[in-house]
Amino acid sequence: MNVQLIIAAATVVGFSLVAAAFAIGTTIGNGLVSSRAVEAIARQPEARPNIFQFLIIGVGFVEANGFIALGLALYLFFVVANVPALVSALLAGAK
């Protein structure tokens, strides 16, 4: 089996795992932050503007972590493993 093929396959699997973790983690984090904000507003309706401000900040932090993970996955995919070059070399070798 070709070593380049193994590297390309492992990188694609790793990229898929990081992207899935990014999607699941961000979704769960946004749900937790939003549910806690709704609970806090239900307990103290007069503090709604302040709670809403912290909700926006919390969701921003959760989304920032997700985008950092996605950026890292793209970096691994395109720069470290250089998968497009590996795939084109494998396709050229198969002809």
For each residue, the residues with C-beta under 8 A, 3 or more apart:
1: 5 6
2: 5 6 90 93
3: 6 7
4: 7 8 86 89 90
5: 1 2 8 9 86 90
6: 1 2 3 9 10
7: 3 4 10 11 81 86
8: 4 5 11 12 81 83 86 87 90
9: 5 6 12 13
10: 6 7 13 14 81
11: 7 8 14 15 76 77 80 81 83
12: 8 9 15 16 77 83
13: 9 10 16 17
14: 10 11 17 18 73 76
15: 11 12 18 19 73 74 76 77
16: 12 13 19 20
17: 13 14 20 21
18: 14 15 21 22 69 70 72 73 76
19: 15 16 22 23 70 73
20: 16 17 23 24
21: 17 18 24 25 69
22: 18 19 25 26 66 69 70 73
23: 19 20 26 27 66
24: 20 21 27 28
25: 21 22 28 29 65 66 69
26: 22 23 29 30 62 63 65 66
27: 23 24 30 31
28: 24 25 31 32
29: 25 26 32 33 62 65 66
30: 26 27 33 34 59 62 63
31: 27 28 34 35
32: 28 29 35 36
33: 29 30 36 37 55 58 59 62
34: 30 31 37 38 55 59
35: 31 32 38 39
36: 32 33 39 40
37: 33 34 40 41 51 52 54 55 58
38: 34 35 41 42
39: 35 36 42 43
40: 36 37 43 44 47 51
41: 37 38 44 45 47 48 51 52
42: 38 39 45
43: 39 40
44: 40 41 47 48 51
45: 41 42 48
46:
47: 40 41 44 50 51
48: 41 44 45 51 52
49: 52 53
50: 47 53 54
51: 37 40 41 44 47 48 54 55
52: 37 41 48 49 55 56
53: 49 50 56 57
54: 37 50 51 57 58
55: 33 34 37 51 52 58 59
56: 52 53 59 60
57: 53 54 60 61
58: 33 37 54 55 61 62
59: 30 33 34 55 56 62 63
60: 56 57 63 64
61: 57 58 64 65
62: 26 29 30 33 58 59 65 66
63: 26 30 59 60 66 67
64: 60 61 67 68
65: 25 26 29 61 62 68 69
66: 22 23 25 26 29 62 63 69 70
67: 63 64 70 71
68: 64 65 71 72
69: 18 21 22 25 65 66 72 73
70: 18 19 22 66 67 73 74
71: 67 68 74 75
72: 18 68 69 75 76
73: 14 15 18 19 22 69 70 76 77
74: 15 70 71 77 78
75: 71 72 78 79 80
76: 11 14 15 18 72 73 79 80 81
77: 11 12 15 73 74 80 81 83
78: 74 75 81 82 83 84
79: 75 76 82
80: 11 75 76 77
81: 7 8 10 11 76 77 78 86
82: 78 79 85 86
83: 8 11 12 77 78 86 87
84: 78 87 88
85: 82 88 89
86: 4 5 7 8 81 82 83 89 90
87: 8 83 84 90 91
88: 84 85 91 92
89: 4 85 86 92 93
90: 2 4 5 8 86 87 93 94
91: 87 88 94 95
92: 88 89 95
93: 2 89 90
94: 90 91
95: 91 92
